Amino acid sequence: MNRTIFTTEDVKEIIKRVFIDNDEQIEIVENNKMKKISLVKYLNIEFYAFKNDRIKFDKSYKKQTDISSLISNSYGLVEVIDEDATISPDIDFVEKSGVISFTIPESKVELLDYYIHRLRNIYMGKPEKTQNSFGETLNTYLLIGILQYDEEPEETQFGSSIKCSVQFKLTYLTNAATYSDYEISLSTNNDNDYLSMPIMDYSQQIIFADDVVPKDIRPDLSGAINKTATLVVSLSFYDFLQPLAEKINSLFMKYCAIKINNKDTEEQDLNAPVFLKVKYKNDEYVYDCILNGLQKKISNSSYSVTSLTLKGRAITDVLQTE
């Protein structure tokens, strides 16, 4: 297989795009008046990938006559310091780690700290489709660290500046389906009232029941012929306070309970339908299932976890009406 070439310049362009694409409006005081301005424009960070580029920036800015413009400039040096790749002839899975070193006016560092935390929250676990310099599309994940202050503020003739840095990890994977390619939702009725939530683990299996029969042209040999197929699905999720979790928890607690709020429970339908919808890329699949198992794990040190096992339902709505 042809492995992806992902240069430091490619990484710098991703970092630059991340900072630009998530802009927001902020309010600042200018001439004793409140003024709205773009946060990206206010921070005014010039990203570069090689240290010698800084010299070119310095020379160009020294030519400026507007001192206030010079003070407002900030720099971000993007460096890739390590790489961890999966050793496989077929899997192109790489994690690049690096650091962004900022030189920024001291008055702006608090907003930079806020913006980095915001970007960290946006991109944590979120896949991005990214192109490298050679036009290849990659699934990338960006993990941004927290801002570290490397040196004390330095007084210059143009004002006070500070040097700080943030570490990052960029993971990319080519030619493979990921969690984000699937969307899974459930419904307890067949009226498109589907609910979804983040899935922790999902496993889908098709089990075939077969018979052994002689082969047509070789009756002395036998082969298998499938007669039926059964769907078996196992999924688990953290009990986030979302509608799907609340509905499943309600079902979970009612089964096998003899009293609810001091009232006797009635006979329960053990074959109540559960409709499973799976979206994969541009296709949508719906499965008619029944609950085959429910499990809840409650831990003092973490979220509680609910696990479901579903199987294909033998009694369909069509058969019930006949």
C-alpha positions as CSV (number, residue, x, y, z in Angstrom):
1,M,0.0,0.0,0.0
2,N,1.1,3.6,-0.5
3,R,1.5,5.3,2.8
4,T,0.4,8.9,3.3
5,I,3.0,11.7,3.2
6,F,2.0,14.2,5.9
7,T,4.6,17.0,6.3
8,T,5.1,19.6,9.0
9,E,3.7,22.1,6.6
10,D,0.5,20.1,6.3
11,V,0.3,20.0,10.1
12,K,0.8,23.8,10.3
13,E,-2.0,24.3,7.8
14,I,-4.4,22.2,9.9
15,I,-3.5,24.1,13.0
16,K,-4.0,27.4,11.2
17,R,-7.4,26.3,9.8
18,V,-8.5,25.2,13.2
19,F,-7.8,28.6,14.7
20,I,-9.5,30.5,11.8
21,D,-12.6,28.3,11.4
22,N,-13.8,28.6,14.9
23,D,-13.8,32.4,15.2
24,E,-16.2,34.3,17.4
25,Q,-17.0,37.9,18.2
26,I,-15.6,39.5,21.4
27,E,-16.0,42.9,23.0
28,I,-13.0,45.1,23.7
29,V,-12.6,48.7,25.0
30,E,-11.1,51.1,22.5
31,N,-11.0,54.8,23.1
32,N,-13.3,54.3,26.2
33,K,-16.0,52.7,24.0
34,M,-17.1,49.0,23.7
35,K,-16.3,47.6,20.3
36,K,-17.0,44.2,18.8
37,I,-14.2,42.5,17.0
38,S,-13.3,39.0,15.6
39,L,-11.3,37.0,18.2
40,V,-9.0,35.6,15.5
41,K,-8.4,39.1,14.2
42,Y,-7.7,40.4,17.7
43,L,-5.2,37.6,18.5
44,N,-3.6,38.1,15.0
45,I,-1.5,35.0,15.2
46,E,0.9,34.4,12.3
47,F,1.6,30.6,12.1
48,Y,4.8,29.3,10.6
49,A,6.5,25.9,10.4
50,F,10.2,26.6,10.4
51,K,12.2,28.9,12.7
52,N,14.0,30.7,9.9
53,D,10.6,31.9,8.6
54,R,10.4,34.1,11.8
55,I,13.3,36.2,10.4
56,K,11.3,37.0,7.3
57,F,8.3,38.1,9.5
58,D,10.5,40.2,11.7
59,K,12.1,42.0,8.7
60,S,8.7,42.8,7.2
61,Y,7.2,44.1,10.5
62,K,10.3,46.3,11.2
63,K,9.4,48.2,8.0
64,Q,6.1,49.2,9.4
65,T,5.7,52.7,10.7
66,D,2.6,52.0,12.8
67,I,4.0,50.9,16.2
68,S,0.5,49.9,17.4
69,S,0.3,47.4,14.5
70,L,3.7,46.0,15.4
71,I,2.6,45.5,19.1
72,S,-0.5,43.6,18.0
73,N,1.3,40.9,16.0
74,S,1.6,37.4,17.5
75,Y,3.5,34.4,16.3
76,G,2.8,30.6,16.5
77,L,5.6,28.2,15.6
78,V,4.2,24.7,14.8
79,E,6.7,21.9,15.4
80,V,6.3,18.2,15.0
81,I,8.5,16.5,17.6
82,D,7.6,12.8,17.5
83,E,5.6,10.3,15.5
84,D,4.1,6.9,16.4
85,A,3.0,4.6,13.5
86,T,1.3,1.3,13.5
87,I,3.7,-1.3,12.2
88,S,1.6,-3.1,9.6
89,P,1.7,-3.6,5.8
90,D,-2.0,-2.7,5.4
91,I,-2.8,-0.1,8.1
92,D,-1.8,3.5,7.7
93,F,-2.4,4.8,11.2
94,V,-0.1,7.5,12.5
95,E,-0.1,9.7,15.6
96,K,2.0,12.9,15.3
97,S,2.8,14.8,18.5
98,G,4.0,18.4,18.5
99,V,4.0,21.8,20.1
100,I,2.9,25.3,19.2
101,S,5.2,28.0,20.6
102,F,3.5,31.4,20.9
103,T,5.0,34.8,21.2
104,I,2.1,37.1,22.0
105,P,1.4,40.5,23.7
106,E,0.9,39.9,27.4
107,S,-2.5,41.7,27.3
108,K,-3.9,39.0,24.9
109,V,-2.6,35.9,26.6
110,E,-5.8,35.4,28.7
111,L,-8.0,35.3,25.6
112,L,-5.5,32.9,23.9
113,D,-5.9,30.6,26.9
114,Y,-9.7,30.8,26.6
115,Y,-9.6,30.1,22.9
116,I,-7.3,27.1,23.2
117,H,-9.6,25.6,25.8
118,R,-12.5,26.2,23.5
119,L,-10.8,24.5,20.6
120,R,-9.8,21.6,22.8
121,N,-13.4,21.0,23.6
122,I,-14.5,21.3,20.0
123,Y,-12.0,18.9,18.5
124,M,-11.7,16.3,21.3
125,G,-12.8,13.1,19.7
126,K,-14.3,14.8,16.7
127,P,-13.1,13.4,13.3
128,E,-12.2,15.8,10.5
129,K,-11.8,15.2,6.8
130,T,-8.5,16.7,5.9
131,Q,-6.4,16.9,2.7
132,N,-2.6,16.8,2.7
133,S,-0.4,18.6,0.2
134,F,-0.8,15.8,-2.3
135,G,-4.6,15.8,-2.4
136,E,-5.2,12.7,-0.3
137,T,-8.2,12.8,2.1
138,L,-7.6,11.6,5.6
139,N,-9.7,11.0,8.7
140,T,-7.8,13.1,11.3
141,Y,-8.3,13.6,15.1
142,L,-6.8,16.6,16.8
143,L,-6.2,16.6,20.6
144,I,-5.1,20.0,21.9
145,G,-3.4,20.4,25.3
146,I,-3.5,23.3,27.7
147,L,-1.6,26.5,27.5
148,Q,1.8,26.5,29.4
149,Y,3.7,29.6,30.3
150,D,7.3,29.0,29.4
151,E,8.9,32.3,30.3
152,E,8.2,35.5,32.3
153,P,6.9,38.4,30.4
154,E,9.6,40.3,28.5
155,E,9.6,44.1,28.3
156,T,10.6,45.4,24.9
157,Q,10.5,48.9,23.3
158,F,7.2,47.9,21.7
159,G,5.5,46.6,24.9
160,S,5.4,43.5,27.1
161,S,5.2,40.1,25.4
162,I,5.1,36.6,26.7
163,K,6.2,33.2,25.4
164,C,3.9,30.2,26.0
165,S,3.2,26.9,24.3
166,V,0.6,24.2,23.9
167,Q,1.2,20.6,23.0
168,F,-1.0,18.7,20.5
169,K,-1.5,15.2,19.0
170,L,-2.7,14.7,15.5
171,T,-3.9,11.2,14.6
172,Y,-4.8,10.2,11.0
173,L,-6.2,7.1,9.5
174,T,-6.7,6.4,5.8
175,N,-9.1,4.1,3.9
176,A,-11.0,2.8,6.9
177,A,-14.4,3.2,8.4
178,T,-14.6,4.8,11.9
179,Y,-17.1,5.3,14.6
180,S,-18.3,8.5,13.0
181,D,-19.3,6.7,9.8
182,Y,-22.2,5.0,11.7
183,E,-25.3,6.5,13.4
184,I,-27.3,4.2,15.6
185,S,-30.8,4.9,17.0
186,L,-33.6,3.0,18.7
187,S,-37.4,3.1,18.8
188,T,-39.9,1.2,20.8
189,N,-42.6,1.9,18.2
190,N,-42.5,1.9,14.4
191,D,-43.5,5.6,13.8
192,N,-40.0,7.0,13.2
193,D,-39.7,8.1,16.8
194,Y,-36.1,7.2,16.9
195,L,-33.7,8.3,19.6
196,S,-29.9,8.2,19.5
197,M,-27.0,8.9,21.9
198,P,-23.3,8.3,22.0
199,I,-22.6,4.5,21.8
200,M,-19.8,3.1,23.9
201,D,-19.6,-0.3,22.2
202,Y,-21.6,-1.8,19.4
203,S,-21.4,-5.3,18.0
204,Q,-23.7,-6.7,15.3
205,Q,-23.6,-10.4,14.3
206,I,-25.6,-12.4,11.8
207,I,-25.9,-16.1,12.8
208,F,-27.0,-18.6,10.1
209,A,-28.7,-21.9,10.8
210,D,-27.7,-24.5,8.3
211,D,-28.3,-28.1,7.2
212,V,-25.9,-30.5,5.7
213,V,-26.8,-31.9,2.3
214,P,-25.0,-33.9,-0.4
215,K,-23.5,-31.9,-3.3
216,D,-25.3,-32.1,-6.7
217,I,-22.4,-33.2,-8.8
218,R,-20.6,-35.0,-6.0
219,P,-23.1,-36.9,-3.8
220,D,-20.3,-38.5,-2.0
221,L,-19.4,-35.0,-0.6
222,S,-21.6,-32.9,1.7
223,G,-22.0,-29.2,2.0
224,A,-23.9,-26.7,4.1
225,I,-27.0,-24.8,3.1
226,N,-28.3,-21.9,5.1
227,K,-31.9,-22.1,6.1
228,T,-32.4,-19.0,8.3
229,A,-30.5,-16.0,9.5
230,T,-30.7,-14.4,13.0
231,L,-29.6,-10.9,13.9
232,V,-27.8,-10.5,17.3
233,V,-26.8,-7.0,18.4
234,S,-25.0,-6.0,21.6
235,L,-24.5,-2.4,22.5
236,S,-23.6,-0.4,25.6
237,F,-23.6,3.2,26.5
238,Y,-22.9,5.5,29.5
239,D,-26.1,6.6,31.2
240,F,-26.0,10.2,30.0
241,L,-29.1,12.2,30.9
242,Q,-30.6,11.9,27.5
243,P,-34.1,10.7,26.3
244,L,-32.9,7.4,25.0
245,A,-31.1,6.5,28.2
246,E,-34.1,7.5,30.2
247,K,-36.4,5.3,28.1
248,I,-34.1,2.3,28.3
249,N,-33.7,2.8,32.1
250,S,-37.5,2.9,32.5
251,L,-37.8,-0.4,30.6
252,F,-34.9,-1.9,32.6
253,M,-36.3,-1.1,36.0
254,K,-39.9,-2.2,35.2
255,Y,-38.9,-5.7,34.0
256,C,-39.2,-8.2,36.9
257,A,-40.4,-5.6,39.4
258,I,-43.4,-6.7,41.4
259,K,-44.2,-3.2,42.7
260,I,-43.7,0.3,41.4
261,N,-44.3,3.1,43.9
262,N,-46.2,0.7,46.1
263,K,-48.5,-0.4,43.3
264,D,-48.5,-3.9,42.0
265,T,-47.2,-4.3,38.5
266,E,-49.1,-6.0,35.7
267,E,-48.0,-8.7,33.3
268,Q,-45.3,-7.4,30.9
269,D,-44.9,-8.0,27.2
270,L,-41.6,-9.9,26.9
271,N,-41.7,-9.6,23.1
272,A,-42.3,-5.9,22.8
273,P,-40.7,-4.7,19.6
274,V,-37.5,-2.6,19.6
275,F,-36.6,-1.1,16.2
276,L,-33.0,-0.6,15.5
277,K,-31.9,1.9,12.8
278,V,-28.3,1.9,11.6
279,K,-27.1,4.6,9.1
280,Y,-23.9,3.8,7.3
281,K,-22.7,6.5,4.9
282,N,-25.7,7.2,2.6
283,D,-27.7,4.0,3.5
284,E,-30.2,3.4,6.2
285,Y,-31.1,0.0,7.6
286,V,-34.0,-0.8,10.0
287,Y,-34.2,-4.1,12.1
288,D,-37.2,-5.5,13.9
289,C,-35.9,-6.8,17.2
290,I,-36.8,-7.9,20.7
291,L,-34.8,-7.4,23.9
292,N,-32.8,-10.5,24.7
293,G,-30.8,-9.2,27.6
294,L,-30.4,-6.1,29.8
295,Q,-27.5,-5.3,32.1
296,K,-26.5,-2.3,34.2
297,K,-23.2,-1.7,35.9
298,I,-23.0,1.0,38.5
299,S,-19.6,2.1,39.7
300,N,-18.8,4.6,42.5
301,S,-15.9,6.0,40.5
302,S,-17.5,6.4,37.0
303,Y,-20.7,6.8,35.0
304,S,-23.1,3.9,35.2
305,V,-23.2,1.7,32.0
306,T,-26.2,0.1,30.4
307,S,-25.8,-2.9,28.0
308,L,-28.4,-4.3,25.7
309,T,-28.6,-7.5,23.7
310,L,-31.1,-7.5,20.8
311,K,-32.2,-10.3,18.6
312,G,-34.4,-10.4,15.5
313,R,-38.1,-10.6,16.4
314,A,-39.9,-13.7,15.1
315,I,-43.4,-12.1,15.3
316,T,-43.7,-9.3,12.9
317,D,-46.5,-6.6,12.8
318,V,-47.8,-8.2,9.6
319,L,-48.3,-11.6,11.2
320,Q,-50.0,-10.1,14.2
321,T,-52.7,-8.5,12.1
322,E,-53.5,-11.7,10.3
